[in-house]
Amino acid sequence: MKKCLAWMMVGISFLMLGSACGYRLAGGGLINNDVARVSVAIFDNKTSESRAGISFTNELIREITAKTDTVVVGADNATRKITGTVQSITFSTLSRSSSEDVTEREVKAMVDVVLTGAGGRILWSVKSFSATESYKVSNSGVNDEANKREAVDLIAERVAERLVSQMTNDF
């Protein structure tokens, strides 16, 4: 009886382990149904923000690597490519302490992204994809550039998250 019970416990353990092997967190999978390997070119930057193209590219690579099973490779090792353009980054005033003193600004970025396959065939694309972020403006102006840069980097992160979400199988 004890032997039978022991074998039954072993069998149940294997069934439990076997059923858990397929467990996955939501959001995994390959981008655009079947893209196992992709290269990501540095985004063209049509703005006056010097690092914008690099920030958006790095965030997209980080998001693909962290949230999907797609492997980011060099251009020579991929038939699928992601290219992008930072079309605009604009700044507007959100609040003022007086008619001359701005206390908070909003940054808005717009990007175009294209995923192409063999022969340059477009597999997925989006135009004028946008995100916004606000940042505080200091009276002394000392931290303004750092605050602005941080806001642009946060926008790049948000855009990457949303782009990968739309490109994955789970969308």
Wavefront OBJ file of the C-alpha trace (Angstrom):
o trace
v 0.000 0.000 0.000
v 2.789 2.398 0.932
v 4.631 1.499 -2.266
v 1.557 2.195 -4.365
v 1.000 5.526 -2.624
v 4.654 6.496 -3.177
v 4.404 5.716 -6.910
v 1.177 7.662 -7.142
v 2.854 10.704 -5.535
v 5.759 10.428 -7.997
v 3.295 10.261 -10.893
v 1.352 13.282 -9.654
v 4.614 15.192 -9.241
v 5.599 14.470 -12.848
v 2.174 15.550 -14.088
v 2.440 18.797 -12.166
v 5.940 19.464 -13.458
v 4.954 18.597 -17.006
v 1.969 20.901 -16.987
v 4.044 23.787 -15.603
v 6.613 23.605 -18.407
v 4.422 25.579 -20.780
v 3.816 28.431 -18.344
v 4.714 31.872 -19.709
v 4.283 35.401 -18.528
v 1.987 37.537 -20.642
v 3.708 39.623 -23.273
v 6.264 37.045 -24.424
v 6.420 35.554 -27.858
v 7.822 36.784 -31.110
v 7.176 40.191 -32.604
v 4.882 40.286 -35.616
v 3.849 36.620 -35.444
v 7.078 34.971 -36.586
v 10.061 37.340 -36.362
v 12.688 35.348 -34.468
v 15.636 37.626 -35.358
v 15.557 41.322 -36.158
v 18.020 44.147 -36.588
v 17.203 47.593 -35.267
v 18.795 50.514 -37.083
v 19.524 53.736 -35.229
v 16.453 55.932 -35.641
v 16.825 58.920 -37.924
v 16.533 62.102 -35.924
v 14.791 65.048 -37.557
v 14.731 67.061 -34.328
v 17.068 69.463 -32.597
v 17.424 67.053 -29.657
v 20.873 65.588 -30.280
v 20.441 62.181 -28.613
v 16.803 61.501 -29.520
v 17.456 58.943 -32.273
v 19.818 56.947 -30.074
v 17.489 57.093 -27.043
v 14.505 55.771 -29.003
v 16.624 53.042 -30.624
v 18.154 51.876 -27.332
v 14.792 51.760 -25.587
v 13.238 49.751 -28.423
v 16.117 47.242 -28.351
v 15.859 46.973 -24.563
v 12.096 46.405 -24.727
v 12.315 43.766 -27.487
v 15.047 41.951 -25.577
v 13.245 42.119 -22.226
v 9.672 41.384 -23.292
v 9.831 39.091 -26.329
v 11.524 35.963 -27.572
v 12.795 37.831 -30.646
v 16.575 38.198 -30.727
v 18.069 41.530 -31.770
v 21.035 40.939 -34.104
v 23.266 42.956 -36.383
v 22.009 43.981 -39.813
v 24.167 41.333 -41.519
v 22.475 38.535 -39.563
v 18.811 39.450 -40.068
v 16.356 39.393 -42.929
v 13.926 41.477 -40.873
v 14.712 45.082 -39.951
v 13.169 47.760 -37.809
v 13.835 51.325 -38.883
v 12.465 54.467 -37.369
v 12.443 58.216 -37.538
v 11.971 60.659 -34.695
v 9.868 63.137 -36.661
v 9.403 65.795 -34.010
v 9.935 66.703 -30.394
v 7.977 69.748 -29.313
v 7.799 71.650 -26.058
v 4.840 73.572 -24.685
v 4.123 75.391 -21.460
v 1.880 73.622 -18.958
v 2.016 76.056 -16.058
v 3.465 79.400 -15.028
v 4.103 81.177 -11.773
v 3.845 84.540 -13.538
v 3.482 85.804 -17.071
v 7.231 85.371 -17.591
v 8.164 82.412 -15.382
v 7.398 78.910 -16.661
v 7.222 76.228 -13.941
v 6.278 73.152 -15.988
v 6.616 72.150 -19.622
v 5.288 69.289 -21.703
v 7.378 67.381 -24.228
v 5.686 65.581 -27.112
v 7.517 63.223 -29.464
v 6.285 61.735 -32.716
v 7.962 58.754 -34.379
v 7.476 56.609 -37.460
v 8.497 52.933 -37.277
v 8.660 50.284 -40.000
v 9.337 46.543 -39.730
v 10.439 45.126 -43.073
v 11.013 41.574 -44.205
v 12.975 39.997 -47.034
v 13.135 42.187 -50.105
v 12.043 45.264 -48.134
v 8.418 44.099 -47.879
v 6.655 46.033 -45.097
v 5.409 43.640 -42.413
v 4.243 46.257 -39.923
v 4.403 50.039 -39.672
v 3.091 52.997 -37.739
v 3.252 56.713 -38.492
v 3.033 59.663 -36.129
v 3.184 57.443 -33.040
v 3.276 59.898 -30.137
v 3.814 60.181 -26.409
v 4.035 63.078 -23.967
v 5.765 63.773 -20.683
v 5.930 66.801 -18.430
v 8.881 68.156 -16.492
v 9.519 70.870 -13.937
v 11.371 74.019 -14.922
v 13.603 75.427 -12.194
v 13.856 79.150 -11.559
v 17.639 79.031 -11.694
v 17.701 77.104 -14.966
v 20.393 74.782 -13.583
v 18.476 71.498 -13.915
v 16.347 72.416 -16.911
v 18.455 70.597 -19.487
v 18.714 67.479 -17.293
v 14.959 67.537 -16.623
v 14.243 67.949 -20.331
v 16.603 65.064 -21.210
v 14.955 62.844 -18.593
v 11.517 63.643 -20.023
v 12.661 62.732 -23.563
v 14.159 59.476 -22.245
v 10.875 58.626 -20.480
v 8.991 59.239 -23.718
v 11.407 56.930 -25.556
v 10.759 54.242 -22.937
v 6.963 54.603 -23.191
v 7.007 54.593 -26.975
v 9.148 51.429 -26.994
v 6.780 49.672 -24.577
v 3.740 50.542 -26.681
v 5.431 49.680 -29.986
v 6.521 46.247 -28.791
v 3.082 45.635 -27.334
v 1.538 46.332 -30.722
v 4.088 44.236 -32.606
v 3.802 41.101 -30.464
v 1.550 38.134 -31.028
v -0.353 38.919 -27.857
v -1.661 42.280 -29.078
l 1 2 3 4 5 6 7 8 9 10 11 12 13 14 15 16 17 18 19 20 21 22 23 24 25 26 27 28 29 30 31 32 33 34 35 36 37 38 39 40 41 42 43 44 45 46 47 48 49 50 51 52 53 54 55 56 57 58 59 60 61 62 63 64 65 66 67 68 69 70 71 72 73 74 75 76 77 78 79 80 81 82 83 84 85 86 87 88 89 90 91 92 93 94 95 96 97 98 99 100 101 102 103 104 105 106 107 108 109 110 111 112 113 114 115 116 117 118 119 120 121 122 123 124 125 126 127 128 129 130 131 132 133 134 135 136 137 138 139 140 141 142 143 144 145 146 147 148 149 150 151 152 153 154 155 156 157 158 159 160 161 162 163 164 165 166 167 168 169 170 171
